[in-house]
Each structure stands twice: as C-alpha cells, then as structure tokens.
C-alpha cells in the first residue's frame, strides 16, 4: 500500500473537496494540507474541516428575501363567547377518546361531543379564535367526519393556513374550487374558462355550485365537453345532477343511457327512474306490470270465526288476506254473501286475492340499455335479480292501477304467491326510498308494534331504516318509539341512527325505559353500549333530571351477572354527566 505523505495543496474552491477526499481515504494514506503523517493527522483533519466550514459560511452571499405571504383574510363573523372558546379548547385538547375496554367509567367522551359543538357554533354563525385554528385543523385532519363542519367553522383563514402547511392541504381539496374563488354567476366567460382549463376538483366544484343556482346552465355546461371526458369523470359529473333533478334533465340522461361506460349508464338509469314521468320509468312500468298481477283464481280458504279461532273478535286479529279483502270491498265469501254473514257461518270460504309473480325469462338488450344489469351477483338467481331491478325502477303509482285500485297499504297486505314476497317487498322498499314516497314507506314499514317488525320478515331492519329516512322527523321518532316499546333495544340501533337530534320526548322516554328494563334484567350494559352512546349524543339534555333515580346501584336479582348493577350505575352516571355538559355547551354558545 502506498502512502502520500506530501501535503495536499488545494487552494480556493477545491480545499473542501480535498479534505473530503482525505477523510474518505484515511489519514494513513493521505494527510491534510500542512500536516505531517502521524498520530496527530486525524485531529489536524478535523481542525482544517472546521476552518473551512467557517470560511464557507462567511463567504456566502445573502440570499434574496422570500416574498412575504399575503395577510390572512378577515373573518367578519361575530367572535365566539369567552366561555364557549374555553370549551372548544378543552374539546380540542382531549384526543384520547374512550378506552378500548368494556368499562368506560363516568367521564363523558369529549371527542364525540365535538361534532355537536361545531354544528351548534355554525348554526349561530360564530368565528373561531385564531389561536385555536391549528388545533381545529389537526382534529379535522385525523377525523374525516369532522371536516365539513370544522372547515365551515374555521372559515377563510383555514384555507390561508392550509396553503402554508402541507399537513392541512386536505382543507384545500375539501373546499369548493380547491380553495380558489369560484367565478361569479354572471361571469360566464371566466366560468367557461375554468371548466375548460381547471383542475378536476375545480371543475366538480364549479358544476356543483352552478347546479345549485342554475340547474339548466350547469347541465348545458356539462354537455359542451361530455363527449371528450374520461369515463370516471363522466360518472362524477353525472352524479352532480342529483341536485335539482327535474324533467328538463331527461333528454340529456336518455343520451347517457347509450354511454360506453356501464357505470355511467347505470347512474343515468337510476336518475331517470327517480323521475316518475320519464320515458324510462314508463318503459320499466310496462315491463314490471307484465311480471306482477292479481290472481283471483287462488283456492278458497276457510274463514276464521269466533274469538277462539283468532277472528275479528279474537286475539289473533285479521289475517293479511281478510284485511285486504275487507279493505277493498270484497264479498268475503261464496254465494254472494256479505262479509258479516260469511264470517258468522262456520265452514264458509272466501276468495283470496293474491299477487302472482312471473319473473322475466331473459334480459333483452332494451332492458340492459335502460340500466338493468344482466349478470346476477353470486348467490342470486338471474330471474329474481332482473325482477327486482324492474320493480325498483317502475313508478310506484303503477301498482295502484295494476292491482285493482288498491292503496299502498292494501297492496302490501296482500299475500304473494310462490315465496316471491321478500323479493317484491324489497324492490318496493328501494323504489320508495329512491322516489321519496312517504305513503309507500308508511305501508311497507307497517305497525311498529306488529310481531314481524322485530324480525327479518319481508322488510329487513336495514330496509326499514332507509324507509324511515323518507318520513318527517316527528313521524320517524314516533315509529321508532313504538318499535322500542314493543321489541326493546336489541334491534333498534340502526333505526335510532336515522332519527333527528335531539330525540323528541316520546322517543327519549322509550329509550330510557328500555335501558331501565335491560338493567333490571341483570345483564351487563356493554351489550347496549351502541345505544347508550347514541343516547349520550342524541337524548334531549332536559331529560337529565329524569335519570337521577337511575344513578343508584340497584339490588341485583339472583340470576344477574356479577357486578352488573354497578356497571349500569356508572353508565347512567356518564349519560347524565354528558347530558348536563351538552346543556352547558348550548348555554355558552347562546350567551353572546
């Protein structure tokens, strides 16, 4: 191995590179400038590097100053009251959430109260304290469910901050126009330019904003570039037409039925089926009518007579068939006897109008063009799959004309032959939700106290929850309260989720009474943790005083789970504490 003992003379700009080379080779092979080989060479190398570092720094010319950011925009909304600002700081500081175990203690879950606080603050039009904006954006970054309300509350300064911090860029993506100002409604040229040249998110925001103001203008703008858009973009743009959907959109949607993309065709068909007067709805009605009809040739069935047989005066009540016959003015028996006479005759029979179903035998090209998906999912029969799509897309007014002028409630009460009831009722449910038909929703929901309301039946609980969403807030609360009063809480979680907040007094009382019954049964409260969590967020805070009697640890029955009474007392204590905290939050926001 050779060793270079002569010092390296690397003047000027090459001095630093020479030191780096010496360090890479090692001082045994190469020594720094002006240093003799030996044990002092490494120290001399470090000293020389320190000198060069100072020289390099001292020789740097000052860089041009960066452009100062624009001042933050002003927020003209009224300032948050001091007490409410302190409450917001407390809510934002608590990021822990509930523990993963079954026992939560008596402390309220502040993370679940933040969305409610933001909704109340936005309703009152307050502006946030500037010093809390970073914490608010951090909270929204970690919880997508918070973002709409948090960004609305944060206001224009949130977008200003988001441009300066990459961690908060989600605020730009979530805001209309990605944080840029959308053109004024009267500035057509700028709007067309943004539509032609803007980013995808900007174009979506422009189309949505224009659709909210001028639905026809938004549709016409979309038509100018429809043929050149990508399939995934066409799908997103088409979905924006849901807002303000009306008969004037039908020609454009009919053209979209011939789109190259199956998803675009399906969305266009769905939108057209939501217009009962559309040509597609009429075509679907013709197809559906060919599959469903009243069959008056069903074998007669014996009439039930007397209380012991469950007849009109007995505990069993009327059957669906007798109810439908009575409601539609049927004769109720043979030989021209009226209902009263037939029901008093032992052994008499009555005709039973029954819905007969003949599912399609094929999915022709016309059906596919109108949005019917030919290939059935795994586990579904093709014919039942096609039938469900036809019935779902047909206007609900079709069935009163087709089935003898009956009302929706009378139609739903009719028996359905050959086990088609589940498929037919499920399709009617989807149609009622899509067409927002409250009368059909009421009919399909039925009586909440009926035995079948608590089980799978022809209408599942998930379908009932969707049907409830088409009703008014008071009607929803009344139906769910009746359901809980009869069937308890075990199947009520989905139904409670669609009820307006805060719960009305009847629904609140029904939930509290059901929780009290569950406590007396001796089970642990963890089985009802979902409902208890909803109660903490949705129960009217004024109900807190009614719950004071439930805070004591009850006497446990013999068959109770060990310690269940204490756990229930903790759960009710947390519920009461949360309700009172919500009342305090509302009072703080109301004190301007």
C-alpha positions as CSV (number, residue, x, y, z in Angstrom):
1,X,0.0,0.0,0.0
2,X,1.4,3.4,-1.0
3,X,1.1,6.4,1.2
4,X,1.1,10.1,0.1
5,X,2.9,11.9,2.8
6,X,3.2,15.2,1.0
7,X,0.6,17.7,2.0
8,X,-2.2,18.4,-0.5
9,X,-2.4,21.9,-1.6
10,X,-5.9,22.5,-2.7
11,X,-6.4,26.2,-2.7
12,X,-9.7,28.1,-3.2
13,X,-12.9,26.2,-4.0
14,X,-11.0,22.8,-4.1
15,X,-9.9,23.0,-0.5
16,X,-13.2,21.5,0.8
17,X,-13.2,18.7,-1.8
18,X,-9.6,17.9,-0.8
19,X,-10.5,17.5,2.8
20,X,-13.4,15.2,1.9
21,X,-11.1,13.1,-0.2
22,X,-8.6,12.8,2.7
23,X,-11.3,11.7,5.0
24,X,-12.5,9.1,2.6
25,X,-9.0,7.7,2.0
26,X,-7.9,7.9,5.6
27,X,-5.1,9.9,7.1
28,X,-2.8,6.8,6.9
29,X,-2.9,7.2,3.1
30,X,-3.3,10.9,2.8
31,X,-2.7,13.7,5.2
32,X,-4.4,17.1,5.3
33,X,-2.5,20.2,3.9
34,X,0.4,21.3,6.1
35,X,0.3,18.3,8.3
36,X,3.0,15.6,8.7
37,X,2.0,12.0,8.8
38,X,1.5,10.6,12.3
39,X,-1.0,10.3,15.2
40,X,-1.9,14.0,15.0
41,X,-3.1,13.8,11.4
42,X,-6.8,12.9,12.3
43,X,-7.0,15.9,14.7
44,X,-5.5,18.2,12.1
45,X,-8.0,17.0,9.5
46,X,-10.9,17.9,11.8
47,X,-9.4,21.3,12.6
48,X,-8.9,22.0,8.9
49,X,-12.5,21.0,8.2
50,X,-13.8,23.3,11.0
51,X,-11.8,26.2,9.5
52,X,-13.1,25.5,6.0
53,X,-16.7,25.3,7.4
54,X,-16.4,28.8,8.9
55,X,-14.8,30.1,5.7
56,X,-17.6,28.7,3.6
57,X,-20.3,30.1,5.7
58,X,-18.7,33.5,5.9
59,X,-18.3,33.6,2.2
60,X,-22.0,33.0,1.4
61,X,-23.8,36.0,-0.1
62,X,-27.2,36.8,1.5
63,X,-30.0,35.2,-0.5
64,X,-32.9,37.2,-1.9
65,X,-35.6,37.5,0.7
66,X,-38.6,35.3,0.1
67,X,-41.8,37.0,-0.8
68,X,-43.9,37.6,2.3
69,X,-47.2,35.7,2.4
70,X,-50.4,37.7,1.9
71,X,-52.1,38.7,5.1
72,X,-54.7,36.3,6.4
73,X,-58.2,37.3,5.2
74,X,-60.5,38.9,7.7
75,X,-63.4,36.9,9.3
76,X,-66.4,39.2,9.7
77,X,-68.5,36.8,11.8
78,X,-69.0,37.6,15.5
79,X,-66.4,36.4,17.9
80,X,-67.0,33.2,19.9
81,X,-68.1,34.0,23.5
82,X,-65.3,33.6,26.0
83,X,-66.9,30.6,27.8
84,X,-67.5,28.8,24.5
85,X,-63.9,29.5,23.4
86,X,-62.6,27.8,26.6
87,X,-65.0,24.9,26.0
88,X,-63.7,24.5,22.4
89,X,-60.1,24.5,23.7
90,X,-61.0,21.7,26.1
91,X,-62.7,19.6,23.4
92,X,-59.7,20.0,21.1
93,X,-57.2,19.1,23.8
94,X,-58.9,15.8,24.5
95,X,-57.9,13.4,21.7
96,X,-57.8,10.2,23.7
97,X,-61.3,9.0,23.1
98,X,-62.9,6.2,25.1
99,X,-60.7,3.2,26.2
100,X,-60.9,0.0,24.2
101,X,-62.2,-2.0,27.2
102,X,-65.8,-2.6,28.1
103,X,-65.7,-0.3,31.2
104,X,-65.6,3.4,30.4
105,X,-66.2,5.0,33.8
106,X,-68.3,8.0,34.3
107,X,-66.4,10.7,32.4
108,X,-68.0,12.0,29.2
109,X,-66.4,11.2,25.8
110,X,-65.4,14.7,24.7
111,X,-64.3,13.5,21.2
112,X,-67.9,12.5,20.4
113,X,-69.2,15.9,21.6
114,X,-67.0,18.0,19.2
115,X,-69.2,17.4,16.1
116,X,-72.3,18.5,18.0
117,X,-70.5,21.6,19.4
118,X,-69.3,22.5,15.8
119,X,-72.8,22.1,14.5
120,X,-74.2,24.4,17.2
121,X,-71.5,27.0,16.6
122,X,-72.1,27.0,12.9
123,X,-75.8,27.4,13.4
124,X,-75.1,30.6,15.4
125,X,-72.6,31.9,12.9
126,X,-69.6,32.4,15.2
127,X,-66.0,32.8,14.1
128,X,-63.3,30.7,15.9
129,X,-60.5,32.2,18.0
130,X,-57.5,32.4,15.7
131,X,-55.2,30.7,18.2
132,X,-57.3,27.6,18.1
133,X,-57.3,27.2,14.3
134,X,-54.2,25.0,14.2
135,X,-55.7,22.6,16.7
136,X,-59.0,22.6,14.9
137,X,-57.3,21.7,11.6
138,X,-55.3,19.0,13.3
139,X,-58.5,17.5,14.6
140,X,-60.1,17.6,11.2
141,X,-57.1,16.1,9.6
142,X,-57.4,13.0,11.8
143,X,-61.2,12.7,11.5
144,X,-62.8,12.9,8.1
145,X,-66.3,13.1,9.7
146,X,-65.3,16.4,11.3
147,X,-64.1,18.1,8.2
148,X,-67.2,19.6,6.7
149,X,-68.3,21.2,10.0
150,X,-64.8,22.1,11.1
151,X,-63.9,23.8,7.8
152,X,-67.2,25.7,7.8
153,X,-66.5,26.9,11.3
154,X,-62.8,27.7,10.6
155,X,-63.8,30.0,7.7
156,X,-61.4,31.6,5.2
157,X,-58.4,31.6,7.5
158,X,-58.3,27.8,7.4
159,X,-57.6,28.0,3.7
160,X,-54.9,30.6,4.2
161,X,-53.2,28.3,6.8
162,X,-53.6,25.3,4.6
163,X,-51.6,26.9,1.8
164,X,-48.7,27.3,4.3
165,X,-48.7,23.8,5.9
166,X,-48.8,20.6,3.7
167,X,-50.4,18.7,6.6
168,X,-53.6,20.8,6.2
169,X,-53.8,20.6,2.4
170,X,-57.0,18.5,2.8
171,X,-58.8,21.8,3.5
172,X,-58.0,23.0,0.0
173,X,-59.2,19.7,-1.5
174,X,-62.4,19.8,0.5
175,X,-63.3,23.4,-0.2
176,X,-65.1,24.5,-3.4
177,X,-62.6,25.2,-6.1
178,X,-59.7,23.8,-4.1
179,X,-59.5,27.0,-2.1
180,X,-59.7,29.3,-5.1
181,X,-62.6,31.6,-5.6
182,X,-65.2,30.4,-8.0
183,X,-66.4,32.7,-10.8
184,X,-69.3,35.0,-10.1
185,X,-72.6,33.6,-11.6
186,X,-72.7,36.5,-14.0
187,X,-69.1,35.9,-15.2
188,X,-69.8,33.4,-17.9
189,X,-66.5,33.7,-19.7
190,X,-64.5,33.0,-16.7
191,X,-66.7,30.1,-15.7
192,X,-66.3,28.5,-19.2
193,X,-62.5,29.1,-19.0
194,X,-62.4,27.3,-15.6
195,X,-64.5,24.5,-17.0
196,X,-62.2,24.1,-19.9
197,X,-58.8,24.5,-18.2
198,X,-59.3,23.9,-14.5
199,X,-58.3,21.0,-12.3
200,X,-60.8,18.2,-11.9
201,X,-61.7,19.2,-8.3
202,X,-62.2,22.8,-9.5
203,X,-64.5,21.7,-12.3
204,X,-66.5,19.5,-9.9
205,X,-66.9,22.4,-7.5
206,X,-67.9,24.8,-10.4
207,X,-70.5,22.3,-11.7
208,X,-72.0,21.7,-8.2
209,X,-72.1,25.5,-7.5
210,X,-73.7,26.3,-10.8
211,X,-76.2,23.4,-10.5
212,X,-77.4,24.8,-7.1
213,X,-78.1,28.2,-8.7
214,X,-79.0,27.4,-12.3
215,X,-79.6,23.7,-13.0
216,X,-80.1,24.1,-16.7
217,X,-76.9,26.2,-17.1
218,X,-74.9,23.5,-15.3
219,X,-76.3,20.8,-17.5
220,X,-75.6,22.8,-20.7
221,X,-72.1,23.4,-19.5
222,X,-71.5,19.7,-18.9
223,X,-72.9,18.9,-22.4
224,X,-70.2,21.0,-24.0
225,X,-67.4,18.6,-23.1
226,X,-69.3,15.4,-22.3
227,X,-68.1,13.5,-25.4
228,X,-64.4,14.2,-24.6
229,X,-64.5,13.4,-20.8
230,X,-63.0,10.3,-19.3
231,X,-65.4,7.6,-18.1
232,X,-64.6,8.1,-14.4
233,X,-65.0,11.9,-14.8
234,X,-68.3,11.5,-16.7
235,X,-69.6,9.4,-13.8
236,X,-68.7,12.1,-11.2
237,X,-70.2,14.9,-13.3
238,X,-73.4,12.9,-13.9
239,X,-73.8,12.3,-10.2
240,X,-73.8,16.0,-9.6
241,X,-77.1,16.2,-11.5
242,X,-78.9,14.6,-8.5
243,X,-79.2,18.1,-7.0
244,X,-82.1,19.8,-8.6
245,X,-83.0,16.8,-10.7
246,X,-86.1,17.5,-12.8
247,X,-87.9,16.6,-16.1
248,X,-85.7,19.0,-18.1
249,X,-82.8,16.7,-17.4
250,X,-84.4,13.8,-19.2
251,X,-83.1,14.3,-22.7
252,X,-79.5,14.5,-21.5
253,X,-79.9,11.5,-19.3
254,X,-81.6,9.5,-22.1
255,X,-78.5,10.2,-24.2
256,X,-76.3,9.0,-21.3
257,X,-78.1,5.6,-21.5
258,X,-76.0,4.9,-24.6
259,X,-72.7,5.7,-22.9
260,X,-69.7,3.5,-23.3
261,X,-69.3,3.0,-19.6
262,X,-71.6,0.6,-17.8
263,X,-71.4,2.7,-14.6
264,X,-72.4,5.8,-16.4
265,X,-75.4,4.0,-18.0
266,X,-76.4,2.6,-14.6
267,X,-76.3,6.1,-12.9
268,X,-78.3,7.6,-15.8
269,X,-80.9,4.9,-15.5
270,X,-81.1,5.4,-11.7
271,X,-81.6,9.2,-12.1
272,X,-84.3,8.7,-14.8
273,X,-86.1,6.2,-12.6
274,X,-86.3,8.9,-9.9
275,X,-88.4,10.9,-12.4
276,X,-91.8,9.1,-12.4
277,X,-92.8,10.9,-15.6
278,X,-89.8,9.9,-17.6
279,X,-89.9,7.6,-20.7
280,X,-87.6,5.2,-18.9
281,X,-89.9,5.0,-16.0
282,X,-92.8,4.3,-18.3
283,X,-90.8,1.5,-20.1
284,X,-89.9,0.0,-16.8
285,X,-93.6,0.1,-15.7
286,X,-94.7,-1.8,-18.7
287,X,-92.0,-4.5,-18.1
288,X,-92.9,-4.7,-14.3
289,X,-96.6,-4.9,-15.0
290,X,-96.0,-7.9,-17.2
291,X,-94.4,-9.7,-14.2
292,X,-96.9,-8.8,-11.4
293,X,-100.6,-9.2,-11.3
294,X,-103.6,-10.1,-9.1
295,X,-104.6,-13.7,-9.2
296,X,-108.3,-14.3,-8.3
297,X,-108.1,-18.0,-9.0
298,X,-106.3,-19.0,-5.8
299,X,-108.1,-21.8,-4.0
300,X,-110.6,-20.5,-1.4
301,X,-109.7,-20.7,2.2
302,X,-111.9,-21.3,5.3
303,X,-112.9,-18.2,7.2
304,X,-111.9,-18.0,10.8
305,X,-114.9,-17.4,13.1
306,X,-115.2,-16.6,16.7
307,X,-112.6,-15.5,19.3
308,X,-111.2,-19.0,19.7
309,X,-110.2,-19.1,16.0
310,X,-108.4,-15.7,16.0
311,X,-111.1,-14.0,14.0
312,X,-112.1,-10.3,14.3
313,X,-113.2,-10.7,17.8
314,X,-110.3,-12.9,18.9
315,X,-106.7,-12.4,20.0
316,X,-105.3,-13.3,16.6
317,X,-106.9,-10.4,14.7
318,X,-107.4,-10.5,11.0
319,X,-105.1,-12.2,8.6
320,X,-103.5,-10.2,5.7
321,X,-105.8,-11.8,3.3
322,X,-109.0,-11.0,5.2
323,X,-107.8,-7.4,5.9
324,X,-107.1,-6.9,2.2
325,X,-110.5,-8.3,1.2
326,X,-112.3,-6.1,3.7
327,X,-110.4,-3.0,2.7
328,X,-111.2,-3.5,-1.0
329,X,-114.8,-4.3,-0.5
330,X,-114.6,-8.0,-1.4
331,X,-117.6,-10.2,-0.9
332,X,-115.8,-12.2,1.7
333,X,-117.5,-15.5,0.8
334,X,-119.3,-17.6,-1.7
335,X,-122.8,-17.4,-2.9
336,X,-122.9,-13.6,-2.8
337,X,-122.8,-13.4,1.0
338,X,-121.6,-10.2,2.5
339,X,-118.7,-10.1,4.9
340,X,-120.8,-10.1,8.1
341,X,-122.9,-13.1,7.1
342,X,-120.0,-15.1,5.8
343,X,-117.9,-14.5,8.9
344,X,-120.8,-15.8,11.0
345,X,-121.1,-19.0,9.1
346,X,-119.0,-21.9,10.2
347,X,-117.2,-23.6,7.4
348,X,-117.7,-20.7,4.9
349,X,-115.0,-19.8,2.5
350,X,-113.7,-16.6,0.9
351,X,-111.8,-15.9,-2.3
352,X,-108.2,-14.7,-1.5
353,X,-106.8,-12.2,-4.0
354,X,-103.2,-13.0,-4.3
355,X,-100.3,-11.3,-6.0
356,X,-98.9,-13.6,-8.7
357,X,-95.3,-13.1,-9.9
358,X,-93.8,-14.3,-13.1
359,X,-90.2,-13.1,-13.3
360,X,-88.6,-12.2,-16.6
361,X,-87.1,-15.2,-18.6
362,X,-84.4,-13.1,-20.2
363,X,-82.7,-9.8,-20.0
364,X,-83.0,-8.3,-23.5
365,X,-80.9,-5.5,-25.0
366,X,-83.6,-3.0,-24.3
367,X,-83.5,-3.8,-20.6
368,X,-79.8,-3.6,-20.5
369,X,-79.9,-0.2,-22.2
370,X,-82.3,1.0,-19.5
371,X,-79.9,0.1,-16.7
372,X,-80.8,-3.5,-15.9
373,X,-77.6,-5.4,-15.0
374,X,-77.8,-8.8,-16.7
375,X,-75.3,-10.7,-14.6
376,X,-76.6,-11.5,-11.2
377,X,-74.4,-11.4,-8.1
378,X,-73.2,-14.6,-6.6
379,X,-75.9,-16.4,-4.8
380,X,-78.8,-14.7,-6.6
381,X,-81.0,-16.2,-9.2
382,X,-81.0,-14.3,-12.5
383,X,-84.7,-14.1,-12.9
384,X,-85.3,-12.7,-9.3
385,X,-82.4,-10.3,-9.9
386,X,-84.0,-8.9,-13.1
387,X,-87.4,-8.7,-11.4
388,X,-86.1,-6.7,-8.5
389,X,-84.5,-4.2,-10.9
390,X,-87.6,-3.8,-12.9
391,X,-89.9,-3.3,-9.9
392,X,-87.4,-0.9,-8.3
393,X,-87.3,1.3,-11.3
394,X,-91.1,1.4,-12.0
395,X,-93.1,4.4,-10.7
396,X,-94.9,3.4,-7.5
397,X,-98.1,4.8,-8.9
398,X,-98.1,1.9,-11.4
399,X,-99.2,-0.6,-8.8
400,X,-102.4,1.0,-7.7
401,X,-103.6,0.9,-11.3
402,X,-102.3,-2.5,-11.9
403,X,-103.6,-4.1,-8.7
404,X,-107.2,-3.1,-8.8
405,X,-107.0,0.5,-7.5
406,X,-105.8,-0.6,-4.1
407,X,-103.9,1.8,-1.8
408,X,-100.2,1.0,-0.9
409,X,-101.2,-0.3,2.5
410,X,-103.8,-2.7,0.9
411,X,-101.3,-3.8,-1.7
412,X,-98.6,-4.6,0.9
413,X,-101.2,-6.6,2.9
414,X,-101.9,-8.9,0.0
415,X,-100.3,-12.3,0.1
416,X,-97.8,-13.1,-2.6
417,X,-97.7,-16.5,-4.2
418,X,-94.7,-18.8,-4.5
419,X,-92.4,-17.2,-2.0
420,X,-91.9,-14.0,-4.0
421,X,-93.0,-11.7,-1.1
422,X,-89.5,-11.0,0.1
423,X,-88.1,-10.1,-3.3
424,X,-91.2,-8.0,-4.3
425,X,-91.3,-6.1,-1.0
426,X,-87.6,-5.4,-1.0
427,X,-87.9,-3.9,-4.5
428,X,-90.8,-1.7,-3.4
429,X,-88.7,-0.6,-0.5
430,X,-85.9,0.5,-2.8
431,X,-88.4,2.3,-5.0
432,X,-90.0,4.1,-2.1
433,X,-86.6,5.4,-1.0
434,X,-85.5,6.4,-4.4
435,X,-88.8,8.2,-5.2
436,X,-89.1,9.6,-1.7
437,X,-92.7,8.3,-1.4
438,X,-93.9,8.7,2.1
439,X,-97.2,6.8,1.6
440,X,-95.5,3.7,0.3
441,X,-92.9,4.0,3.1
442,X,-95.6,4.0,5.7
443,X,-97.2,1.0,4.1
444,X,-94.0,-1.0,4.0
445,X,-93.0,-0.1,7.5
446,X,-96.3,-1.3,8.9
447,X,-97.2,-1.1,12.5
448,X,-94.1,-0.8,14.7
449,X,-95.8,-3.0,17.4
450,X,-96.5,-5.8,14.9
451,X,-94.6,-9.0,15.7
452,X,-92.9,-9.1,12.3
453,X,-91.4,-5.7,12.8
454,X,-88.8,-7.2,15.2
455,X,-87.6,-9.9,12.9
456,X,-86.4,-10.3,9.4
457,X,-89.8,-10.6,7.7
458,X,-90.4,-9.3,4.2
459,X,-88.8,-6.0,5.1
460,X,-85.5,-6.1,7.0
461,X,-84.4,-3.7,9.6
462,X,-81.9,-2.1,7.2
463,X,-84.7,-1.5,4.7
464,X,-86.9,-0.1,7.5
465,X,-84.1,2.4,8.4
466,X,-84.0,3.6,4.8
467,X,-87.8,3.9,4.6
468,X,-87.8,5.9,7.8
469,X,-85.4,8.4,6.2
470,X,-88.2,9.4,3.8
471,X,-90.6,10.4,6.6
472,X,-90.6,13.6,8.6
473,X,-88.7,13.9,11.9
474,X,-91.7,13.5,14.1
475,X,-93.0,10.5,12.2
476,X,-89.7,8.8,12.4
477,X,-89.4,9.3,16.1
478,X,-93.0,8.1,16.7
479,X,-92.4,4.9,14.8
480,X,-89.1,4.1,16.4
481,X,-90.5,4.8,19.8
482,X,-93.3,2.3,19.2
483,X,-90.8,-0.2,17.9
484,X,-88.7,0.1,21.0
485,X,-91.7,-0.1,23.3
486,X,-92.6,-3.5,21.8
487,X,-89.3,-5.1,20.7
488,X,-86.7,-3.4,23.0
489,X,-83.3,-2.1,22.1
490,X,-81.6,-5.2,20.7
491,X,-82.5,-4.4,17.1
492,X,-83.1,-0.6,17.4
493,X,-79.6,0.8,16.8
494,X,-80.0,1.2,13.0
495,X,-83.4,2.8,13.4
496,X,-82.2,5.2,16.1
497,X,-79.4,6.3,13.7
498,X,-81.9,7.9,11.3
499,X,-83.8,9.9,13.9
500,X,-83.4,13.6,14.2
501,X,-81.3,15.1,17.0
502,X,-82.2,15.8,19.8
503,X,-84.7,13.0,20.2
504,X,-88.2,14.1,20.9
505,X,-89.8,13.3,24.3
506,X,-91.6,10.1,23.3
507,X,-88.6,8.6,21.7
508,X,-86.3,9.7,24.6
509,X,-88.7,8.2,27.1
510,X,-88.9,4.9,25.2
511,X,-85.1,4.6,25.1
512,X,-84.6,5.4,28.8
513,X,-87.4,3.0,29.8
514,X,-85.9,0.2,27.6
515,X,-82.4,0.8,29.2
516,X,-84.0,0.6,32.6
517,X,-85.7,-2.7,31.7
518,X,-82.4,-4.0,30.4
519,X,-80.7,-3.1,33.7
520,X,-83.4,-4.8,35.7
521,X,-82.9,-7.9,33.6
522,X,-79.4,-8.2,35.2
523,X,-77.2,-8.2,32.0
524,X,-74.1,-6.1,31.6
525,X,-74.5,-2.6,29.9
526,X,-71.8,-3.4,27.4
527,X,-74.4,-5.2,25.2
528,X,-76.1,-1.8,24.8
529,X,-73.0,0.4,24.5
530,X,-74.0,1.5,21.0
531,X,-77.4,2.7,22.1
532,X,-76.0,4.2,25.2
533,X,-73.5,6.1,23.1
534,X,-76.3,7.4,20.9
535,X,-78.3,8.4,23.9
536,X,-75.4,10.5,25.2
537,X,-75.3,12.4,21.9
538,X,-78.9,12.4,21.0
539,X,-81.1,12.5,24.1
540,X,-82.5,15.9,24.9
541,X,-80.4,17.4,27.7
542,X,-83.6,18.3,29.6
543,X,-84.1,14.5,30.3
544,X,-81.1,14.5,32.7
545,X,-83.3,15.2,35.7
546,X,-85.5,12.2,34.9
547,X,-82.4,9.9,35.1
548,X,-81.3,10.9,38.6
549,X,-83.3,8.0,40.0
550,X,-81.2,5.5,37.9
551,X,-77.9,6.6,39.4
552,X,-78.0,4.4,42.5
553,X,-76.7,0.9,42.3
554,X,-79.7,-1.4,42.2
555,X,-80.2,-4.6,44.1
556,X,-79.1,-7.5,41.9
557,X,-81.5,-10.3,41.2
558,X,-80.3,-13.9,41.8
559,X,-79.6,-14.6,38.1
560,X,-77.9,-11.3,37.4
561,X,-74.4,-11.0,36.1
562,X,-71.9,-10.3,38.9
563,X,-71.4,-6.6,39.4
564,X,-73.8,-5.6,36.6
565,X,-75.7,-3.2,38.8
566,X,-72.5,-1.1,39.5
567,X,-71.6,-1.0,35.8
568,X,-75.1,0.2,35.0
569,X,-74.9,2.9,37.6
570,X,-71.6,4.1,36.0
571,X,-73.2,4.1,32.6
572,X,-76.2,6.1,33.7
573,X,-73.9,8.5,35.6
574,X,-71.9,9.0,32.4
575,X,-75.1,9.6,30.5
576,X,-76.4,12.2,33.0
577,X,-73.0,14.0,33.1
578,X,-72.8,14.1,29.3
579,X,-76.4,15.5,29.1
580,X,-75.6,18.2,31.5
581,X,-72.3,19.0,29.7
582,X,-74.3,19.4,26.5
583,X,-76.7,21.7,28.2
584,X,-73.8,23.8,29.4
585,X,-72.3,23.9,25.9
586,X,-75.6,25.1,24.5
587,X,-75.9,27.8,27.1
588,X,-72.3,29.0,26.5
589,X,-72.9,29.3,22.8
590,X,-76.2,31.1,23.4
591,X,-74.5,33.7,25.6
592,X,-73.3,36.3,23.1
